[in-house]
């Protein structure tokens, strides 16, 4: 089984568990160049808030969008946008990625800036 198929299998298990809980979820995706975060509603059909290093506001202040420092900025940005909309509690969907490096940095920054998960 390839690495991508393994990641997708892990992501599917996580998403099924979150769907049982019926809560909003913070979805994270990372590529080599960027990191993306979205908060999706309980039904999984509507994006409520999003942030990424590909956005002009964050991308201009970064030299590289694919490192830990960029992930911290995205975590802070998604948390401030979510609290402005009135979202406090979410479930963290790491999309099958391991909880280390950029994923961990994004989650820690989001927690420090007001999100609870």
Number of C-alpha atoms within 10 A of each C-alpha: 5 6 8 11 11 12 15 14 13 16 16 13 12 16 20 11 11 18 15 9 11 15 16 23 25 26 18 23 16 19 9 9 11 18 24 21 23 20 26 20 17 16 11 14 8 11 14 16 20 20 22 25 23 14 13 9 11 16 15 12 12 14 10 15 25 17 18 17 16 24 29 19 22 27 30 23 21 25 28 18 16 23 14 11 11 9 18 15 16 20 21 18 20 23 21 20 18 12 12 10 11 21 21 17 21 29 25 16 20 25 16 13 16 16 23 15 13
